Amino acid sequence: MSEYLTKVDPERSARLKAVIDRLAAGAKISDVKREFHELIRGADAAEVAALEQSLIEAGTPVEEVQRLCEVHADVFRSGLERGERAERMPGHPVHTYLAENREARKRIGRLLRSSFGGAEAIRRAAAELKPIIVHFERKENQLFPFLERTGFTGPSKVMWGKHDEIRAVFKSIDEACGSGDARSARRGARDLGRRLRMMIFMEERILFPNALKRLSEADWAAVRRGEDAIGFAWVRPGAAWDPAIAGSAPLGRGASAASMAPGAAAIARSAEIPLSTGGLPLDWLDRMLKALPVDVSFVDAEDRVRYYSDSPHRIFPRSPGIIGRTVQNCHPQKSVAIVERILEAFKKKEKDKAEFWLEKDGRFILISYKPVYDDSGTYLGTLEMSMDATEIRALKGQRRLLDW
């Protein structure tokens, strides 16, 4: 994200500065609204934020930049008053999904054309399509949890399974191309194109219309706020639809203490939490958990996700939408029986750990589950730890001294 924010269009920056200067000179919001609307039409939310930041760093008073929020709000409301549907406004999650689908259709066409050629052409076309997996991950981890809260659990149970089938086809194409098996690669390319076209159809005719009926503006605002944690395929969300204006979602159970109230951040840093040995300020503890070389998640005794360490080196995608979600809904349907078997064994104290390992993008990943009990032996929940153990696995001999 920080890399993206450094890309500021000088021409757009100059136009934005001109709008601010007009406001500072006494212009009314209505006088600059049209110009501002034209300015943000081709920009995304991150770019607008970057433009504002660049102006502040160049010496523009923060108060003047803040007045843009009023202009933005007026543009947003005017669009809705004209009858423009929110999901058609750049920045709304559905608008982003549809924009990604348009890009996917182009690449599906290229993939299908490549299926008449050799393995290398198919490999390149499939690689161009692979970012669609991020599109799926955003649905799985951010959109599906909000739909589940409305009782609409079908997508989690059915569509996630279809995602995994598509992932498997990508893998089979990679293997076929790697071995030079052009015939299998062609077959895989056509299968992948067919499956992706069907997925797009299901999204646009079933998933998104239902989601728009079921989720409130506050829900959509919360969905949007969690999307950056996962990422996007080919496009960035626009800036016309603003989650801060669309709806004020209630504080999620996964929100940080620092966001709860003015002054809470200072309390979080100073208030010490007593631990079994010693104690730590909340802010320190949070930062220590994020600095660990493992990803940590905790599922409580009711099988609901209560916490995950939001570290920058996460192995598997996570977003705030999963907080409070049942762990069964955080896995594709084919894996649910295994998850439930592990949890049941922990609750009955039949097992004290479960471990798995796999190869992911050339890395060796170790996944470990440990039950947590209180002093009386009551089951509190399960701790999940995921670690990239590639370097550890390759260690040999010994190192007795520090060698940087």
N, C-alpha and C positions, 0 to 999 in steps of 0.2 A: 504493500500500500504506500509506504513512504517513497518508494522508487517512482510510483505513478504520480504522486503529488508534486514531484519536482518538475514535471512537464507542464510548463505554463506557456500558453500561446501569447506572444507579445502583442499582437494586434487586438486580441480579445481583452488582454489586460489593460491596454490603452483605452478601449471603449468603456470598460468597467470604471476606470478612473474618471473618465469624462462624466459618466452618470453620477458618480459620487460628488464630483465638483459642482454639478448642477444642483444636487440636493443641498450641498453646503452653501450654495449661493442663494438658497431660498426657494428653489423649485418645489412644487407639490409632487406627491407620489404619482398622481394621475398624469403629470407632465412627462415623467420618465418611464412609466409603466410599459408602454409599447416597445421602447428601445431596449429595456431590460429583458422583456420577454423574447425579443429577437436574439438577444445576446446569449441567453441560457438555452435556447432551443436546440442548438447543436452541441451543448456541453453536457457533461455528466456532473453528478453531485460532487464527486471528488475534485474535478477540475475547478468548479466554482469555489470550493473551499480553498484550493491551492491559489487561485487568483486573489481571493480575499487576503490570504496569508501573505502573499507576495507584496500586496499593497501596504499592509501594516508594516512589514519589514522595511519597506521603502520610505516610511515616515508618515503615511496617511493616518490621521487620528482614528483610533478604534471606534470612537463614537460615530464617526461618519460611516465607517464600514458597516456598523451595526444597523444603520438606517436601511441598508439593503434588505434586511430581514423583513421590514415593513413592506418594501416594494415586492419582494418575493411572495409574501403572504397575499398581497392584493392581486398579483398575477394568478396565483393558485386559485383563489376564490372566484375570480372573474371567469377563469376557465370552466369551473364547475357550474357557475351561474349561466353560462352560455349553453349548458347542456352537454359539455364534454365529459365523457365517462372517465372516472378516475383511472381505470385500468388501461386506458389509452394514453395516459399522460406519462412521458418518460420519467422513470424513477419508481413507478408502482411495480411491485414484484411481478405481477402478471404481464405488464408491458415488457419487462426484461426477459421473462420466459419466452414470450412470443418473438422477441427480437432474436433470441438465441435459436429458436426453431427456424426462423428464416435463414439464418446463417447455416444451420445444420442441413436444410434442404439443398442448398447449393453444393455442399460437400458430399451429400449423399449422391447427388447426380454425378459428381466427379468420380466417386467410388464405383458406381455402377458402370460408368464408361471405362474405368480402369480394369474392370473384370474381364474385358476382352483382350487385355494385354498380359504382360509378364508379372512375376511375383514382386519385382521391385516397384513397379508402378502401383500395384495394389497396396504394398506396404506404405508408400508415401501418402496415398489417398486415405488409408485407414488412420494413419497418424494425424492427418489434418482433422479427422472427425473425433478423435479421442477426447478432446476437451468437453464433449457432451456428457462425459461421466461426472464432471463438476456440476453440471446442470442437474443431474440425477441426485448427487449428494446434497445439493441445496434443498431439493424436494424432500428427501428422506429425513434430513436433520432439522429443517426449519419450517417447511410448509406442512408436512404430515403431522407433526405434534399439535399444531393449532387446529387442524381438521379433526384429530382424535378427540380433542376437548369438546367438540360439538357432536360427538357420537358417530362421526363419519370415519370409520376405521378401514374401509375397503381398500383405499390406496396403499396404506401401510402393508396390508396383508397380501395384496395381489400385485400392485404395480412395482413394489420393491423387488418381488420375485422376478418380474420381467426385466428390471434393471440388471439383476444378476445374470440373467440369461444373455443379455447384450454384452455384459462384461466378459462372459465366457467366450462369446464369438470373437470379440477383439483379441482375446488371448489365443484362440485357435488360429486366427489369421496371422498373428505374430509368429507362431510356431511354424505354420506352413511356409511363410515367407522366409523365415530363418533357415529352413531346411531346403529351400528351393523347390518346394512342392507347389508349382503354379496351379495345378488342377484343383487341389484342396483350397488354395488361396482364392481362386475364382469363385468356388462354391461358397466359401465363407463370406466373401464380399457381397454376393447377391443375397445371402441370408441376412447379413447385417443390415443392408439397405432396406430389405423388407421389414425387419423388426423395428428399425428406427422410424420408418414411415408410419407403421402401426402405432408406435408409442406417441408420436406427434399427434396423430389422429385422436388417440384416447385422451391426451392432455387437453387438446383444444376443444373437443366436443363433449368431454365428460368431466375431467378433473377441474379445469379452470372455471367453467360455468358454475359447477357446484360450490367451489371454493368462494367465488364471488357472492353467492347467495348466503353462504353460511358464516363467513367471517366479517366482523365489524371493521370499521375504519381503524379503531384502536388495535385490533388484531393485525391488520395489514401493516400498520406502523411498526408493531413489534416484530413482525416477520422481516420487514425491511432492515430494521436495526441490527438483526442478527446475521444478515446475509454476507456481509464483508468477511466474517470469520471463516467462511467456506470458500468464497470466490465465485467467479463467473466464467462462462464460456464465450470467448470471442468479443463480447460487448461489455460495456460498463453501464450501470443504471444512469438514467438522465436526471436532470435537476428540476423538472417542472413540477413533479409530484413530490411533496416534502413530508416525510413522516412526522416531523415536529409539528406540522400544521394539520395534517390529516387526522390525527387523533392522539390523545395522550394516553398511552397504554399504562396500566397499573404496573408497579414495580414487580418484576419477576422474582421468584424465589432464588434465582441465581445472581441477582444484582449485587454489586459490591456495597459494603457498608458506606463507602465514601460517597455513594450517589443518593443516599437516603434523605439527607437534610443538610442545610448549610452548617458548616462546622463539624460535620460527622467525620470528614477525612482526618481532621486533627485528632479527634477522639480515637479513631481507628489506629493512628500511629502511636498514640501515647498509652492507651489502655492495654495493660498486660494481661494476657490470658494465662492462668496458672495451668501448668502441665504436670505430668507425673513426676518429672524431675525438672525443676526450673520453670521458667515462663517466658513468653514472647509477646511483643505487641502484635496485634492482628495483621497490620500491614506487613510486618516482617515475615510472619508465618505464611501469608499468601504468596509473598515473593519467593520464599524458600521452596514452597511446593511447586511453583512454576519453574524454578531453576533446576529441579531434580532432573537427572538424565532419563527419567521414566515418565510416561503419561499416567496420571492417576485419576480414577473415577470411583465414586462410591454410590452403591445402591442400597437403600435402607431395607428394613425388615418387611416392608410392604412392596418390595420389588420396584420402587420408584427411584429414579436418578436424583440424587441430592447435590452432587458436586462433581466437577471435573477440573483438572488443573489446566488452565487456558494458557499453555506455554507456546512459544513461537515455533517450537520444534515438534509439534504434534505429529504423530504417525497416522492416526485415523481422524477424519473430520469430526468436529464437534461444534455446536453453536448453542446459544442460550435457550433455544426452543426445546431442548431435550430435558431441561430441569423440570422435575415433576412428572416426567413421562415414564410409563412402565418400561422396564428393561426389555420385556418381551417385544414391545413395539419398536425398540431400537435395533432390532436385528431382522434380517429377512426371514420369512416364514420357515424356510428350510432349516434354519438354525435354532428356532425357538425351543424345540424339544430338548436339544442339548443344554441350552441355557437353563431351562427349568429343572433338568436333571441335576445340574451342578448346584443350583440354589437349594433344591430339596435335600441333597446330601449334606450341605452345610447346615441347614436348619435342623436336621436330625443328628448332626455331629458324626456322620458316617465317614466324612472326608475332611481333611484340613487344608487341602489345596487342589487346584486344577491348573495344568499348564499345557499350552499349545505353542507351536512355532511354525513359521511359514516364511516363504520367500516372497518379497514384495518389491518390485522395481529394482531387483538385483540386491536388495538388502535382506538380512536375516533378522526377523522380528520374533521376539519372545513375548508371549502373552501369559500372564499369571493371575489367578484368582485366589484370594484368601478370605476366609470368613472372619468376622469381627464379633466378639462377644463381650459383655460387661463382666464385672467381677463375680456376679452370681451365675454366670454361664448363659445368660439370655442372649439370643442371637440379635445383633444390632443391624447387620447388613453384610455386604460383600465389597471388598476392595479389589478393583481391577487395575492391573499395572501392565503397560505395554512399553517395550523397550527395543530400540534398534541395537542389537547385540552383534552387529557385523564385525566391528573392530575387536570386541572382546573375544569373539569366537576365533579370530585369527591370531591371537596372542600366542607366543611361544617363549620358552625359556623364562627369564626373569629380568626385571629392572629394579635394582636396589637403590639407585640414586636418581634424583630429578634430572631429566634431560630434555630441555625445551629446544 
